[in-house]
Amino acid sequence: MNLLISCFFSIVVKGVVCKKNVAHRRMTSKIEKPRFLVLGGALEYQRVTNHLSSFDTLLQQEMDHLKMAIANINSHHPNVLLVEKSVSRFAQDYLLAKDISLVLNIKKPLLERIVGCTSA
């Protein structure tokens, strides 16, 4: 009898099934008909080495760079952003404000399978 009951709760999914959590607990985790944007690499600001500047200037440059990157991402109107590596805390806050759910640290083979299934 238990075997029969568990069959009713099983479904076949064509595609990729994986378990990942969103980066922030206030981000939406259940989305019907999601629109994915896949990003290989990281979403961070790369500082110039061997260059002297004030901390405030560096912080402002980082925030401006990340705002432009998020604006570029938002122009594609995704619901979910899948990132291969890490995402800076500022970028996570900007994504939360734009109501884009973020899933990060996804291994490259899994990202490639998702891209293949979604024709991205």
LOSE-126291 format. One record per atom (N, C-alpha, C): x negated, y negated, z; residue number from 1; atom name; chain; residue in one letter. Coordinates in steps of 0.2 Angstrom, whole numbers, always signed. Each point is the difference from the previous one (the first is absolute). Example, Ala and Ser with C-alpha at 12.3 -4.5 7.8 and 13.67 -1.06 7.14 Angstrom:
<nodes>
- east north up pos site unit code
- -66 +28 +39 1 N A A
- +4 -6 +0 1 CA A A
- -4 -6 +0 1 C A A
- +2 -5 -4 2 N A S
- -4 -6 +1 2 CA A S
- +4 -5 +3 2 C A S
</nodes>
This chain:
<nodes>
- east north up pos site unit code
- -4 +6 +0 1 N A M
- +4 -6 +0 1 CA A M
- -4 -6 +0 1 C A M
- -6 +0 +4 2 N A N
- -4 -6 +0 2 CA A N
- -3 -2 -7 2 C A N
- -2 +6 -3 3 N A L
- -3 -1 -7 3 CA A L
- +5 -3 -5 3 C A L
- +6 +2 +1 4 N A L
- +6 -3 -5 4 CA A L
- +1 -7 +2 4 C A L
- +0 -2 +6 5 N A I
- +1 -7 +2 5 CA A I
- -6 -5 -3 5 C A I
- -6 +3 +1 6 N A S
- -6 -4 -2 6 CA A S
- +0 -1 -8 6 C A S
- +3 +4 -4 7 N A C
- +0 +0 -7 7 CA A C
- +5 -6 -2 7 C A C
- +5 -2 +4 8 N A F
- +4 -5 -2 8 CA A F
- -3 -7 +1 8 C A F
- -5 +0 +4 9 N A F
- -4 -7 +1 9 CA A F
- -6 +0 -4 9 C A F
- -1 +4 -4 10 N A S
- -6 +0 -4 10 CA A S
- +2 -3 -7 10 C A S
- -5 -4 -3 11 N A I
- +1 -3 -7 11 CA A I
- -6 +1 -3 11 C A I
- +0 +0 -7 12 N A V
- -6 +0 -4 12 CA A V
- -1 -7 -3 12 C A V
- -6 -3 +1 13 N A V
- -2 -6 -2 13 CA A V
- -5 +0 -6 13 C A V
- +2 -3 -5 14 N A K
- -5 +0 -6 14 CA A K
- -4 -6 +1 14 C A K
- -7 +1 +1 15 N A G
- -4 -6 +1 15 CA A G
- -5 +2 +5 15 C A G
- -2 -5 +4 16 N A V
- -5 +0 +5 16 CA A V
- +3 -1 +7 16 C A V
- -1 +4 +5 17 N A V
- +2 -1 +7 17 CA A V
- -6 +0 +4 17 C A V
- +0 -6 +4 18 N A C
- -5 -1 +5 18 CA A C
- +3 -3 +6 18 C A C
- -4 +0 +5 19 N A K
- +2 -4 +6 19 CA A K
- -5 -5 +2 19 C A K
- +3 -6 -1 20 N A K
- -4 -6 +2 20 CA A K
- +4 -5 +4 20 C A K
- -3 -4 +4 21 N A N
- +4 -5 +4 21 CA A N
- -1 -7 -3 21 C A N
- +4 -4 +1 22 N A V
- -1 -7 -2 22 CA A V
- -5 -3 +5 22 C A V
- -3 -6 -2 23 N A A
- -5 -3 +4 23 CA A A
- +2 -3 +6 23 C A A
- +6 -3 +0 24 N A H
- +3 -4 +5 24 CA A H
- +7 +3 +2 24 C A H
- +1 +0 +6 25 N A R
- +6 +3 +2 25 CA A R
- +7 -4 -2 25 C A R
- -1 -6 -1 26 N A R
- +5 -5 -3 26 CA A R
- +2 +1 -7 26 C A R
- -5 +3 -4 27 N A M
- +1 +1 -7 27 CA A M
- +5 +6 -1 27 C A M
- +4 -1 -5 28 N A T
- +5 +5 -2 28 CA A T
- -3 +7 -2 28 C A T
- +3 +5 +3 29 N A S
- -3 +7 -1 29 CA A S
- +4 +4 -4 29 C A S
- +7 -2 -1 30 N A K
- +4 +4 -4 30 CA A K
- +3 -5 -6 30 C A K
- -1 +1 -6 31 N A I
- +2 -4 -6 31 CA A I
- +3 +4 -5 31 C A I
- +6 -1 -2 32 N A E
- +3 +3 -6 32 CA A E
- -3 -3 -6 32 C A E
- -2 +4 -5 33 N A K
- -2 -2 -6 33 CA A K
- -6 -5 +1 33 C A K
- -6 +2 +3 34 N A P
- -5 -4 +1 34 CA A P
- -4 -2 -6 34 C A P
- -3 -6 +0 35 N A R
- -4 -2 -6 35 CA A R
- -7 +0 +3 35 C A R
- -4 +4 -3 36 N A F
- -7 +1 +3 36 CA A F
- -5 -5 -4 36 C A F
- -5 -2 +3 37 N A L
- -6 -3 -3 37 CA A L
- -6 +4 +3 37 C A L
- -4 +2 -4 38 N A V
- -6 +4 +2 38 CA A V
- -6 -4 +0 38 C A V
- -4 +0 +5 39 N A L
- -6 -4 +0 39 CA A L
- -6 +4 +2 39 C A L
- -5 +1 -5 40 N A G
- -6 +4 +2 40 CA A G
- -5 -5 +3 40 C A G
- -3 +2 +5 41 N A G
- -5 -4 +4 41 CA A G
- +3 -3 +6 41 C A G
- -2 -6 +2 42 N A A
- +2 -3 +6 42 CA A A
- +3 -7 -1 42 C A A
- +4 -2 +4 43 N A L
- +2 -7 +0 43 CA A L
- -3 -4 +5 43 C A L
- -6 -3 -1 44 N A E
- -3 -4 +5 44 CA A E
- -4 -5 -4 44 C A E
- -3 -5 +4 45 N A Y
- -4 -5 -2 45 CA A Y
- -7 +2 +0 45 C A Y
- -4 -1 -5 46 N A Q
- -7 +2 +0 46 CA A Q
- -4 -6 +1 46 C A Q
- -3 -1 +5 47 N A R
- -4 -6 +2 47 CA A R
- -7 +0 -4 47 C A R
- -2 -6 -1 48 N A V
- -7 +0 -4 48 CA A V
- -5 +0 +6 48 C A V
- -5 +5 -1 49 N A T
- -5 +0 +5 49 CA A T
- -6 -5 -2 49 C A T
- -4 -1 +5 50 N A N
- -6 -5 +0 50 CA A N
- +3 -7 -2 50 C A N
- +6 -2 +2 51 N A H
- +2 -6 -1 51 CA A H
- +3 -3 +6 51 C A H
- -3 -6 +2 52 N A L
- +2 -3 +6 52 CA A L
- +7 -4 -1 52 C A L
- +5 +1 +5 53 N A S
- +5 -5 +0 53 CA A S
- +4 +1 +6 53 C A S
- +4 -4 +2 54 N A S
- +4 +0 +6 54 CA A S
- +5 +5 +1 54 C A S
- +1 +2 +6 55 N A F
- +5 +6 +1 55 CA A F
- +7 -2 -3 55 C A F
- +2 -7 +2 56 N A D
- +6 -2 -3 56 CA A D
- +1 +0 -7 56 C A D
- -5 -2 -4 57 N A T
- +0 +1 -7 57 CA A T
- +1 +7 -3 57 C A T
- -4 +4 +3 58 N A L
- +1 +7 -2 58 CA A L
- +7 +3 +2 58 C A L
- +2 -2 +5 59 N A L
- +7 +3 +2 59 CA A L
- +5 -3 -5 59 C A L
- +0 -7 -2 60 N A Q
- +4 -3 -4 60 CA A Q
- +0 +3 -7 60 C A Q
- -7 +2 -2 61 N A Q
- -1 +3 -7 61 CA A Q
- +4 +7 +0 61 C A Q
- -1 +4 +5 62 N A E
- +3 +6 +1 62 CA A E
- +7 +0 -1 62 C A E
- +3 -5 +4 63 N A M
- +7 +0 +0 63 CA A M
- +3 -2 -7 63 C A M
- -3 -5 -3 64 N A D
- +2 -2 -7 64 CA A D
- -1 +5 -5 64 C A D
- -5 +4 +1 65 N A H
- -1 +6 -5 65 CA A H
- +5 +5 +1 65 C A H
- +2 +2 +6 66 N A L
- +5 +5 +1 66 CA A L
- +7 -3 -1 66 C A L
- +1 -6 +1 67 N A K
- +7 -3 -3 67 CA A K
- +1 +1 -7 67 C A K
- -6 -2 -4 68 N A M
- +1 +1 -7 68 CA A M
- +0 +7 -2 68 C A M
- -3 +5 +3 69 N A A
- +1 +7 -2 69 CA A A
- +7 +2 +2 69 C A A
- +2 -2 +5 70 N A I
- +7 +2 +2 70 CA A I
- +5 -3 -5 70 C A I
- -1 -6 -2 71 N A A
- +5 -3 -4 71 CA A A
- +0 +4 -7 71 C A A
- -6 +2 -2 72 N A N
- -1 +4 -6 72 CA A N
- +3 +7 +0 72 C A N
- +0 +3 +6 73 N A I
- +3 +6 +1 73 CA A I
- +8 -1 +0 73 C A I
- +2 -5 +4 74 N A N
- +7 -2 +0 74 CA A N
- +3 -1 -6 74 C A N
- -4 -3 -5 75 N A S
- +3 -2 -7 75 CA A S
- +3 +7 -3 75 C A S
- -3 +6 +2 76 N A H
- +3 +6 -3 76 CA A H
- +6 +3 +3 76 C A H
- +2 -3 +6 77 N A H
- +6 +1 +3 77 CA A H
- +0 +8 +3 77 C A H
- -6 +2 +3 78 N A P
- +1 +7 +3 78 CA A P
- +3 +0 +7 78 C A P
- +3 +6 +1 79 N A N
- +2 +1 +7 79 CA A N
- -5 +3 +4 79 C A N
- -4 +4 -3 80 N A V
- -6 +4 +4 80 CA A V
- -6 -1 -4 80 C A V
- -5 -2 +4 81 N A L
- -7 -1 -2 81 CA A L
- -4 +6 +3 81 C A L
- -3 +4 -5 82 N A L
- -4 +6 +2 82 CA A L
- -8 -2 -1 82 C A L
- -4 +0 +5 83 N A V
- -7 -2 -1 83 CA A V
- -4 +6 +2 83 C A V
- -6 +0 -4 84 N A E
- -4 +6 +1 84 CA A E
- -4 -1 +7 84 C A E
- -3 -6 +1 85 N A K
- -4 -1 +6 85 CA A K
- +4 -5 +5 85 C A K
- -4 -4 +3 86 N A S
- +3 -4 +5 86 CA A S
- +3 -7 -2 86 C A S
- +4 -3 +4 87 N A V
- +3 -7 -2 87 CA A V
- -1 -4 +7 87 C A V
- -3 -6 -2 88 N A S
- -1 -5 +6 88 CA A S
- +6 -1 +4 88 C A S
- +0 -2 +6 89 N A R
- +5 -2 +4 89 CA A R
- +4 -6 -2 89 C A R
- -3 -5 -3 90 N A F
- +3 -5 -3 90 CA A F
- +5 +2 -6 90 C A F
- -3 +4 -4 91 N A A
- +4 +3 -6 91 CA A A
- +6 +4 +2 91 C A A
- -1 +4 +6 92 N A Q
- +6 +3 +2 92 CA A Q
- +5 -4 +3 92 C A Q
- -2 -6 +3 93 N A D
- +5 -4 +2 93 CA A D
- +4 -4 -6 93 C A D
- -4 -2 -5 94 N A Y
- +3 -3 -6 94 CA A Y
- +5 +5 -3 94 C A Y
- -2 +7 +0 95 N A L
- +5 +5 -4 95 CA A L
- +6 +1 +5 95 C A L
- -1 +0 +6 96 N A L
- +6 +0 +5 96 CA A L
- +5 -6 -2 96 C A L
- -3 -6 +0 97 N A A
- +4 -6 -2 97 CA A A
- +4 +1 -6 97 C A A
- -3 +3 -5 98 N A K
- +3 +1 -7 98 CA A K
- +4 +6 +0 98 C A K
- +1 +4 +5 99 N A D
- +4 +6 +1 99 CA A D
- -2 +5 -5 99 C A D
- -7 +1 +0 100 N A I
- -3 +5 -4 100 CA A I
- -3 +5 +5 100 C A I
- +2 +7 -1 101 N A S
- -3 +5 +5 101 CA A S
- -6 +2 -3 101 C A S
- -5 +1 +5 102 N A L
- -7 +1 -2 102 CA A L
- -2 +7 +3 102 C A L
- -3 +4 -4 103 N A V
- -2 +7 +2 103 CA A V
- -8 +0 -2 103 C A V
- -4 +1 +4 104 N A L
- -7 -1 -1 104 CA A L
- -4 +6 +1 104 C A L
- -6 +0 -2 105 N A N
- -5 +6 +1 105 CA A N
- +3 +6 -3 105 C A N
- +2 +0 -6 106 N A I
- +2 +5 -4 106 CA A I
- -6 +3 -4 106 C A I
- -1 +6 +0 107 N A K
- -6 +3 -3 107 CA A K
- +2 +0 -8 107 C A K
- -6 -1 -4 108 N A K
- +1 -1 -7 108 CA A K
- +3 +5 -3 108 C A K
- -1 +7 +1 109 N A P
- +4 +5 -4 109 CA A P
- +8 -1 +1 109 C A P
- +2 -1 +6 110 N A L
- +7 -1 +2 110 CA A L
- +3 -6 -4 110 C A L
- -4 -6 +0 111 N A L
- +2 -6 -4 111 CA A L
- +1 +2 -7 111 C A L
- -5 +4 -3 112 N A E
- +0 +2 -7 112 CA A E
- +6 +4 -2 112 C A E
- +2 +5 +5 113 N A R
- +6 +4 -1 113 CA A R
- +6 -4 +0 113 C A R
- +1 -5 +5 114 N A I
- +5 -5 +0 114 CA A I
- +1 -4 -6 114 C A I
- -6 -2 -3 115 N A V
- +0 -4 -6 115 CA A V
- +3 +4 -6 115 C A V
- -2 +7 +0 116 N A G
- +2 +4 -5 116 CA A G
- +7 +2 +0 116 C A G
- +3 +0 +6 117 N A C
- +7 +2 +1 117 CA A C
- +5 -6 -2 117 C A C
- -3 -6 +2 118 N A T
- +4 -6 -1 118 CA A T
- -1 -4 -7 118 C A T
- -5 +3 -4 119 N A S
- -2 -3 -6 119 CA A S
- -3 -7 +1 119 C A S
- -3 -2 +5 120 N A A
- -3 -6 +2 120 CA A A
- -6 -1 -4 120 C A A
</nodes>
